[in-house]
Amino acid sequence: MGSSNEARMAQARREVPPRRLAKQIAIASASCTVFGREGYTRASIDALAAAAGVSTRTLYNHFPGGKAALFRTVVTWTSTEVRDAQLRCIEPLLNPERPPGPADLEPDLVALARGFVDLMTEYPNHFALVRHIHAEADHVPPEVLAAWQEAGPVPVGRALADAMTALAEAGLIDVHGDADLAGAHFMALISHTIVQLSHYGVRPLPPQQMERLIKGGVGAFLRAYAVS
């Protein structure tokens, strides 16, 4: 798993003077709102600087790489927050060292799915960024896309694969030799339709519909990966 934001902040406090660090945080925080609203392509340096209440010269002084560097900072920061929240959802329910019993498997998977889906509401700025990343992938610098993947989706995918391996070893599911794919299928089945219909949480679905989609996704996953 990558470094936590707390660890990164502790390192920054050791390496960056307090006033400069405070200005960088302020610029990144304001930019998160602008990027979430405008996307990467449409967000201009002038708009980013104005939102932070600084000149474009000051922005470049703190982020010499300009918009790409600033977007990478924001995406990495928010992805790390969401990654840690997702891992906190996984750990008590699908801990590889303590897999659930047969009777608890489906309820625990439903609870995990609810936890993942609820994060769209808890971290709206991050998921606004993700929505724009998917829409503008051909315009976002490749190194920024890679940084986003390594900060969030990749470690969460590894944790899910480890959990799927543990469930298979406990005889609860059959991953057919590919725990990574099983984890990816779980995520797709419990969230894809919700993400599409709610536009990454912008238009929350009625609770009854959300529950139907979550339970339906978990049910489909268990049918696909049932032990024969």
C-alpha positions in Angstrom: 0.0 0.0 0.0 1.2 3.5 -0.7 2.0 6.2 1.8 -0.8 7.6 3.8 -1.6 11.3 3.5 -0.6 11.6 7.2 2.9 10.2 6.3 3.2 12.5 3.3 2.1 15.5 5.4 4.7 14.6 8.1 7.4 14.5 5.5 6.3 17.8 4.0 6.5 19.4 7.4 10.1 18.3 7.7 11.1 19.4 4.2 9.0 22.5 3.4 8.9 25.8 5.4 5.5 26.2 7.2 4.3 29.3 5.3 5.2 27.7 1.9 3.5 24.5 2.9 0.3 26.3 4.0 0.2 28.1 0.7 0.6 24.9 -1.3 -2.2 23.3 0.7 -4.5 26.3 0.1 -3.8 26.2 -3.6 -4.4 22.5 -3.9 -7.6 22.7 -1.9 -9.0 25.5 -4.0 -7.9 23.7 -7.2 -9.7 20.5 -6.2 -13.0 22.4 -6.3 -12.2 23.9 -9.7 -11.0 20.6 -11.3 -14.1 18.9 -9.9 -16.3 21.5 -11.5 -14.5 22.1 -14.8 -12.4 19.0 -15.4 -8.8 19.0 -16.4 -9.0 20.4 -19.9 -11.3 23.3 -19.2 -9.7 24.4 -15.9 -7.3 27.2 -16.8 -4.3 28.4 -14.8 -6.0 31.8 -14.4 -9.1 30.1 -12.9 -7.0 27.9 -10.6 -5.0 30.9 -9.4 -8.1 33.0 -8.9 -9.8 30.3 -6.8 -6.8 30.1 -4.6 -6.5 33.9 -4.3 -3.0 34.0 -5.7 -1.3 35.2 -8.9 -0.4 32.8 -11.7 3.2 33.5 -10.9 2.7 32.4 -7.3 1.0 29.2 -8.5 3.9 28.3 -10.8 6.3 29.1 -8.0 4.7 26.5 -5.8 3.8 24.1 -8.7 6.5 24.5 -11.4 4.8 21.8 -13.5 1.7 24.0 -13.8 -1.7 22.5 -14.3 -0.5 18.9 -14.7 1.5 19.0 -11.5 -1.3 20.6 -9.6 -3.9 18.1 -10.9 -1.5 15.2 -10.0 -1.2 16.5 -6.5 -4.9 16.9 -6.0 -5.8 13.5 -7.6 -3.1 11.7 -5.6 -4.2 13.3 -2.3 -7.9 12.6 -2.7 -7.2 9.1 -4.1 -5.2 8.2 -1.0 -8.0 9.4 1.2 -10.5 7.3 -0.6 -8.2 4.3 -0.8 -7.7 4.3 3.0 -11.5 4.6 3.5 -12.0 1.6 1.1 -9.4 -0.5 2.9 -11.1 0.4 6.2 -14.3 -1.1 4.7 -12.5 -4.3 3.6 -10.5 -5.0 6.7 -13.3 -5.9 9.2 -15.5 -7.8 6.7 -13.0 -9.6 4.4 -9.9 -9.8 6.5 -7.7 -12.5 4.8 -6.7 -13.7 8.2 -10.3 -14.0 9.5 -12.6 -14.9 6.6 -16.3 -14.9 7.3 -18.3 -18.0 8.0 -20.6 -19.4 5.3 -23.7 -17.8 6.8 -22.0 -14.4 7.0 -20.5 -14.3 3.5 -23.4 -12.7 1.6 -24.3 -10.2 4.4 -20.7 -9.2 4.7 -20.3 -8.7 1.0 -23.5 -6.6 1.0 -22.2 -4.5 3.8 -18.9 -4.1 2.0 -20.7 -3.0 -1.2 -22.8 -0.5 0.8 -19.6 0.9 2.3 -17.9 1.3 -1.1 -21.0 3.0 -2.6 -21.5 5.3 0.3 -18.0 6.7 -0.2 -19.3 8.5 -3.4 -21.3 10.7 -1.0 -18.6 11.1 1.6 -15.9 12.1 -0.9 -17.8 14.0 -3.7 -14.8 16.1 -4.8 -12.8 13.0 -5.4 -15.4 11.2 -7.4 -16.0 14.4 -9.4 -12.4 14.2 -10.4 -12.7 10.6 -11.3 -15.7 11.3 -13.5 -13.7 13.9 -15.4 -10.6 11.6 -15.6 -12.7 9.0 -17.4 -14.3 11.6 -19.7 -11.0 13.3 -20.5 -8.5 10.4 -20.4 -7.1 11.3 -23.8 -6.2 14.8 -22.5 -4.9 14.0 -19.0 -1.1 13.4 -19.0 -0.2 9.7 -18.8 1.9 10.2 -15.7 -1.1 11.7 -13.9 -3.3 8.7 -14.8 -0.6 6.4 -13.6 -0.2 8.3 -10.3 -4.0 8.1 -9.7 -4.0 4.4 -10.4 -1.1 3.7 -8.0 -2.5 5.9 -5.3 -6.0 4.4 -5.2 -7.3 1.7 -7.5 -4.2 -0.5 -7.7 -3.8 -1.0 -3.9 -7.5 -1.5 -3.4 -7.5 -4.0 -6.2 -4.7 -5.9 -4.5 -6.5 -5.9 -1.1 -9.7 -7.2 -2.8 -7.7 -9.9 -4.6 -6.1 -11.0 -1.3 -9.6 -11.1 0.3 -10.9 -13.2 -2.6 -8.0 -15.6 -2.3 -8.8 -16.0 1.4 -12.4 -16.7 0.7 -11.4 -19.3 -1.9 -9.0 -21.0 0.6 -11.8 -21.1 3.1 -13.9 -22.9 0.6 -16.5 -20.1 0.3 -16.0 -19.2 -3.4 -14.2 -20.5 -6.4 -12.1 -17.8 -8.0 -11.3 -20.0 -11.0 -7.5 -19.3 -10.6 -7.8 -15.5 -10.9 -8.4 -13.7 -7.7 -7.6 -10.3 -9.3 -10.4 -10.8 -11.8 -12.8 -12.0 -9.1 -12.2 -8.8 -7.2 -12.7 -6.7 -10.3 -15.9 -8.5 -11.1 -17.1 -7.8 -7.5 -16.5 -4.1 -7.9 -18.1 -4.0 -11.3 -21.2 -5.9 -10.2 -21.9 -3.9 -7.1 -21.1 -0.4 -8.4 -21.1 0.0 -12.2 -24.8 0.5 -12.6 -25.0 2.8 -9.6 -22.1 4.9 -10.8 -23.7 5.2 -14.3 -27.2 6.1 -13.0 -26.0 8.5 -10.3 -23.2 10.0 -12.4 -20.7 9.2 -9.7 -23.0 10.3 -6.9 -24.0 13.6 -8.4 -27.7 12.5 -8.5 -28.1 10.0 -5.6 -30.5 7.2 -6.2 -33.4 6.4 -4.0 -32.4 4.1 -1.1 -34.7 1.3 -2.2 -33.2 1.3 -5.7 -29.7 1.5 -4.3 -30.3 -1.5 -2.1 -31.8 -3.5 -5.0 -28.8 -2.9 -7.1 -26.3 -3.7 -4.4 -28.0 -6.9 -3.3 -28.5 -7.9 -7.0 -24.8 -7.3 -7.7 -23.7 -9.4 -4.7 -26.1 -12.1 -5.7 -24.8 -12.2 -9.3 -21.2 -12.3 -8.0 -22.0 -15.3 -5.7 -23.7 -17.2 -8.5 -20.7 -16.6 -10.8 -18.2 -17.7 -8.1 -20.1 -20.4 -6.3 -18.2 -23.5 -5.3 -19.3 -26.3 -7.6 
